[in-house]
Each structure stands twice: as structure tokens, then as C-alpha cells.
Amino acid sequence: MFLIRQILLLINMLKNPDVKLWDKMKIILMLLYIISPIDLIPAPVFGFSILDDLIILVFLLNVINKLLIKYNYKETKTDINEEDIVENVTYEINEEDKGDE
């Protein structure tokens, strides 16, 4: 579920006109590199041809996380009712109320 929600947040961020074009392009270019058959490390190098894709994937996840934070894309909490929030409350702790010690 977490991954699906993050993907939906990412899609919403990519559709948002307030997000800078360069930030959108970074994500799209990295996704295209991962999907494309062209690699920096050629396929004949056994075992290492997928290494560059994995490095880009880790970097992509890091960039996505930073951009979601930068543009304030958060999962909204629905379990908190705004009517139940109490603000501007003053309180005082009395030493007499410590109980039996």
C-alpha cells in the first residue's frame, strides 16, 4: 500500500504546474534510462550489466523522496478529526498533586 500511495503522490507531483520542469525531467530521464536497453556497462560483462540500472534506481528513489518533501507532498492523515484538536490551552502543574510517595 505504501508504494502505491507514493506512486500516486509522484504522479500528482508530475502533473502539478508549480513543480519546476527540471525536477520533473530528472525523474522522467532516470525512469527512461532504467527502462531502456542502453546501458553504461555493456551486457557482455557478466553480472555487472544490471549494476548501473540499480545505481540509477537507488538514486531515483532518493531524488523522488527529496522532491516529495520539497514540494510538500505528504500523505494526509484521515484519522484525526479537526474538531477534536484543542489549541491555545494553558496548564499548570501543582506539586501537591504528585500523589502518595
CNS distance restraints for C-alpha pairs under 8 A (distance, minus, plus):
assign (resid   1 and name CA) (resid   5 and name CA) 6.24 0.50 0.50
assign (resid   2 and name CA) (resid   6 and name CA) 6.20 0.50 0.50
assign (resid   3 and name CA) (resid   7 and name CA) 6.15 0.50 0.50
assign (resid   4 and name CA) (resid   8 and name CA) 6.24 0.50 0.50
assign (resid   5 and name CA) (resid   9 and name CA) 6.18 0.50 0.50
assign (resid   5 and name CA) (resid  75 and name CA) 7.70 0.50 0.50
assign (resid   6 and name CA) (resid  10 and name CA) 6.11 0.50 0.50
assign (resid   7 and name CA) (resid  11 and name CA) 6.20 0.50 0.50
assign (resid   8 and name CA) (resid  12 and name CA) 6.21 0.50 0.50
assign (resid   9 and name CA) (resid  13 and name CA) 6.12 0.50 0.50
assign (resid   9 and name CA) (resid  68 and name CA) 7.77 0.50 0.50
assign (resid   9 and name CA) (resid  73 and name CA) 6.62 0.50 0.50
assign (resid   9 and name CA) (resid  74 and name CA) 7.69 0.50 0.50
assign (resid   9 and name CA) (resid  75 and name CA) 7.91 0.50 0.50
assign (resid  10 and name CA) (resid  14 and name CA) 6.19 0.50 0.50
assign (resid  10 and name CA) (resid  64 and name CA) 7.54 0.50 0.50
assign (resid  10 and name CA) (resid  68 and name CA) 7.31 0.50 0.50
assign (resid  11 and name CA) (resid  15 and name CA) 6.32 0.50 0.50
assign (resid  12 and name CA) (resid  16 and name CA) 6.24 0.50 0.50
assign (resid  13 and name CA) (resid  19 and name CA) 6.91 0.50 0.50
assign (resid  13 and name CA) (resid  68 and name CA) 7.60 0.50 0.50
assign (resid  13 and name CA) (resid  71 and name CA) 7.93 0.50 0.50
assign (resid  13 and name CA) (resid  73 and name CA) 7.44 0.50 0.50
assign (resid  14 and name CA) (resid  19 and name CA) 7.24 0.50 0.50
assign (resid  14 and name CA) (resid  24 and name CA) 6.03 0.50 0.50
assign (resid  19 and name CA) (resid  23 and name CA) 7.02 0.50 0.50
assign (resid  19 and name CA) (resid  24 and name CA) 7.25 0.50 0.50
assign (resid  19 and name CA) (resid  71 and name CA) 7.24 0.50 0.50
assign (resid  20 and name CA) (resid  24 and name CA) 6.61 0.50 0.50
assign (resid  21 and name CA) (resid  25 and name CA) 6.10 0.50 0.50
assign (resid  22 and name CA) (resid  26 and name CA) 6.18 0.50 0.50
assign (resid  23 and name CA) (resid  27 and name CA) 6.81 0.50 0.50
assign (resid  23 and name CA) (resid  67 and name CA) 7.55 0.50 0.50
assign (resid  24 and name CA) (resid  28 and name CA) 6.34 0.50 0.50
assign (resid  25 and name CA) (resid  29 and name CA) 5.84 0.50 0.50
assign (resid  26 and name CA) (resid  30 and name CA) 6.21 0.50 0.50
assign (resid  27 and name CA) (resid  31 and name CA) 6.22 0.50 0.50
assign (resid  27 and name CA) (resid  60 and name CA) 6.70 0.50 0.50
assign (resid  27 and name CA) (resid  63 and name CA) 7.61 0.50 0.50
assign (resid  27 and name CA) (resid  64 and name CA) 7.20 0.50 0.50
assign (resid  28 and name CA) (resid  32 and name CA) 6.16 0.50 0.50
assign (resid  29 and name CA) (resid  33 and name CA) 6.18 0.50 0.50
assign (resid  30 and name CA) (resid  34 and name CA) 6.28 0.50 0.50
assign (resid  30 and name CA) (resid  56 and name CA) 6.69 0.50 0.50
assign (resid  30 and name CA) (resid  57 and name CA) 7.67 0.50 0.50
assign (resid  30 and name CA) (resid  60 and name CA) 6.49 0.50 0.50
assign (resid  31 and name CA) (resid  35 and name CA) 6.24 0.50 0.50
assign (resid  31 and name CA) (resid  60 and name CA) 7.84 0.50 0.50
assign (resid  32 and name CA) (resid  36 and name CA) 5.86 0.50 0.50
assign (resid  33 and name CA) (resid  37 and name CA) 7.99 0.50 0.50
assign (resid  33 and name CA) (resid  38 and name CA) 7.40 0.50 0.50
assign (resid  33 and name CA) (resid  39 and name CA) 7.77 0.50 0.50
assign (resid  33 and name CA) (resid  53 and name CA) 7.63 0.50 0.50
assign (resid  34 and name CA) (resid  53 and name CA) 5.41 0.50 0.50
assign (resid  34 and name CA) (resid  56 and name CA) 7.08 0.50 0.50
assign (resid  34 and name CA) (resid  57 and name CA) 7.12 0.50 0.50
assign (resid  39 and name CA) (resid  43 and name CA) 7.78 0.50 0.50
assign (resid  39 and name CA) (resid  49 and name CA) 7.23 0.50 0.50
assign (resid  39 and name CA) (resid  52 and name CA) 7.08 0.50 0.50
assign (resid  39 and name CA) (resid  53 and name CA) 7.59 0.50 0.50
assign (resid  40 and name CA) (resid  52 and name CA) 6.70 0.50 0.50
assign (resid  41 and name CA) (resid  45 and name CA) 7.29 0.50 0.50
assign (resid  41 and name CA) (resid  48 and name CA) 6.94 0.50 0.50
assign (resid  41 and name CA) (resid  49 and name CA) 5.26 0.50 0.50
assign (resid  41 and name CA) (resid  50 and name CA) 7.90 0.50 0.50
assign (resid  41 and name CA) (resid  51 and name CA) 7.75 0.50 0.50
assign (resid  41 and name CA) (resid  52 and name CA) 6.57 0.50 0.50
assign (resid  42 and name CA) (resid  49 and name CA) 5.66 0.50 0.50
assign (resid  43 and name CA) (resid  48 and name CA) 7.64 0.50 0.50
assign (resid  43 and name CA) (resid  49 and name CA) 4.85 0.50 0.50
assign (resid  44 and name CA) (resid  49 and name CA) 7.43 0.50 0.50
assign (resid  45 and name CA) (resid  49 and name CA) 6.10 0.50 0.50
assign (resid  47 and name CA) (resid  51 and name CA) 7.74 0.50 0.50
assign (resid  48 and name CA) (resid  52 and name CA) 7.67 0.50 0.50
assign (resid  49 and name CA) (resid  53 and name CA) 7.91 0.50 0.50
assign (resid  50 and name CA) (resid  54 and name CA) 6.34 0.50 0.50
assign (resid  51 and name CA) (resid  55 and name CA) 6.25 0.50 0.50
assign (resid  52 and name CA) (resid  56 and name CA) 6.21 0.50 0.50
assign (resid  53 and name CA) (resid  57 and name CA) 6.06 0.50 0.50
assign (resid  54 and name CA) (resid  58 and name CA) 6.20 0.50 0.50
assign (resid  55 and name CA) (resid  59 and name CA) 6.19 0.50 0.50
assign (resid  56 and name CA) (resid  60 and name CA) 5.88 0.50 0.50
assign (resid  57 and name CA) (resid  61 and name CA) 6.20 0.50 0.50
assign (resid  58 and name CA) (resid  62 and name CA) 6.34 0.50 0.50
assign (resid  59 and name CA) (resid  63 and name CA) 6.20 0.50 0.50
assign (resid  60 and name CA) (resid  64 and name CA) 6.06 0.50 0.50
assign (resid  61 and name CA) (resid  65 and name CA) 6.15 0.50 0.50
assign (resid  62 and name CA) (resid  66 and name CA) 6.29 0.50 0.50
assign (resid  63 and name CA) (resid  67 and name CA) 6.10 0.50 0.50
assign (resid  64 and name CA) (resid  68 and name CA) 6.07 0.50 0.50
assign (resid  65 and name CA) (resid  69 and name CA) 6.35 0.50 0.50
assign (resid  66 and name CA) (resid  70 and name CA) 5.99 0.50 0.50
assign (resid  67 and name CA) (resid  71 and name CA) 6.01 0.50 0.50
assign (resid  68 and name CA) (resid  72 and name CA) 5.93 0.50 0.50
assign (resid  68 and name CA) (resid  73 and name CA) 4.96 0.50 0.50
assign (resid  68 and name CA) (resid  74 and name CA) 7.23 0.50 0.50
assign (resid  69 and name CA) (resid  73 and name CA) 6.10 0.50 0.50
assign (resid  69 and name CA) (resid  74 and name CA) 7.42 0.50 0.50
assign (resid  80 and name CA) (resid  84 and name CA) 7.62 0.50 0.50
assign (resid  81 and name CA) (resid  85 and name CA) 7.24 0.50 0.50
assign (resid  93 and name CA) (resid  97 and name CA) 7.90 0.50 0.50
assign (resid  94 and name CA) (resid  98 and name CA) 7.74 0.50 0.50
